[in-house]
Amino acid sequence: MGNIWGIKKLLNTLRSCLQIFIGAAVVLVGVSLIVSLIDLRKINSLPPGWVVLREPGEVSALLTVGDEIWAGGRDGLTIVDRDTLTILATPTEVKELRYIRALQNSVGGSLWVAHDAGVSLFDDGQWHHFSSGEIGLTGPVYMVLAEPSGNIWVGGEGGLVRFKDGTFEPVMLPEETKITAISTIFLDSSDTLWVGSDSNTNGGLLSFRESSGWQSYSAGQELNHSSVTDIIEDQTGVLWVATGFAGRGGVSLFSQKKWVKLERESELESRKVRSVFEDSEGRIWQGYEYDGLSIFDGEHWTDISAADGLAGDEVKAVLQDQNGSYWIATPEGLSVIEENAWRLRNNN
């Protein structure tokens, strides 16, 4: 008799658990459906000339390859036809790559891909894969830079390496800076190499010239913040250094051997800047960690966010294709905006 009551009790418990599970599943499906409908409504009500592509998921890197746009991110490489905006097949050799953080063209047409397992090279119609250990790093690769000379710089967990004459060689960084992870590499028009780290504990910025060696720059002096996220040089020769961590940061400008912190009358002035990009008209696009985009034409700012139709409010990269359209990388996919369709409003 006791066994029968025990079995009934067990069955009742299982039934209750099953009911709770089914109820939770119904709620999750309902919430997911509501979110999908809201997103669909948002996509259908985008401004003219705007398109959102959700399929790539999180995107951290963009590159133009002929008539294609390559988008790299957490789930690997997505290739998009630039004109039709259709997703193309990913080459079998790179389907397994994950957390792609940089894509780079090099002299001669070779392509480099930085990812969590190392770097991959497409050259003469073939893919070659190099693990982090093989190239001298200790973890994921964050950045690849190709010099006009043909040298390739690779940065990631464990420091900086250079690919020269078919060989990866380590580059010794100044020990006093304590920088161990390289996330940004840039070569300016004066052949100065800039190396940055966005680490929240050992971030910083270094420059190197053959004539003077390494020089370091610190937050509070030259930089708004010690975590360096991106670097570009504009058409006038001014260096834009994006910095920030956990929502705080800003942009520092370097010109004629002097540092100036970028100022604007907005709370966005001190927000973390995730990316910087200069378009064909000389406008600077600043992508924020949480606040969308700010576009600066030299006099006025235009602020654009997910509320205006961006795929997401964290802008990790911006690219302008041969048609003049802008491709904007976010954790929620890609926004594609026709050349002048971004002009929604202007803020001084």
HELIX and SHEET records of a PDB file:
HELIX    1   1 GLY A    2  ASN A   44  1                                  43    
HELIX    2   2 THR A   92  VAL A   94  5                                   3    
HELIX    3   3 SER A  132  ILE A  135  1                                   4    
HELIX    4   4 GLU A  175  THR A  177  5                                   3    
HELIX    5   5 GLU A  267  SER A  270  5                                   4    
HELIX    6   6 ALA A  306  ASP A  308  5                                   3    
SHEET    1   A 4 TRP A  50  LEU A  53  0                                        
SHEET    2   A 4 GLY A 333  ILE A 337 -1                                        
SHEET    3   A 4 TYR A 326  THR A 330 -1                                        
SHEET    4   A 4 ALA A 317  GLN A 320 -1                                        
SHEET    1   B 4 ALA A  61  VAL A  65  0                                        
SHEET    2   B 4 GLU A  68  GLY A  73 -1                                        
SHEET    3   B 4 GLY A  76  ASP A  81 -1                                        
SHEET    4   B 4 ILE A  87  LEU A  88 -1                                        
SHEET    1   C 4 ALA A 102  ASN A 105  0                                        
SHEET    2   C 4 LEU A 111  HIS A 115 -1                                        
SHEET    3   C 4 GLY A 118  ASP A 123 -1                                        
SHEET    4   C 4 GLN A 126  SER A 131 -1                                        
SHEET    1   D 4 VAL A 141  ALA A 146  0                                        
SHEET    2   D 4 ILE A 152  GLY A 156 -1                                        
SHEET    3   D 4 GLY A 159  LYS A 164 -1                                        
SHEET    4   D 4 THR A 167  VAL A 171 -1                                        
SHEET    1   E 4 THR A 184  LEU A 187  0                                        
SHEET    2   E 4 LEU A 193  SER A 197 -1                                        
SHEET    3   E 4 GLY A 204  ARG A 209 -1                                        
SHEET    4   E 4 GLY A 213  TYR A 217 -1                                        
SHEET    1   F 4 VAL A 228  GLU A 233  0                                        
SHEET    2   F 4 LEU A 239  PHE A 245 -1                                        
SHEET    3   F 4 ARG A 248  SER A 255 -1                                        
SHEET    4   F 4 LYS A 258  LYS A 261 -1                                        
SHEET    1   G 4 VAL A 273  GLU A 278  0                                        
SHEET    2   G 4 ILE A 284  TYR A 288 -1                                        
SHEET    3   G 4 LEU A 293  PHE A 296 -1                                        
SHEET    4   G 4 TRP A 301  ILE A 304 -1                                        
END                                                                             
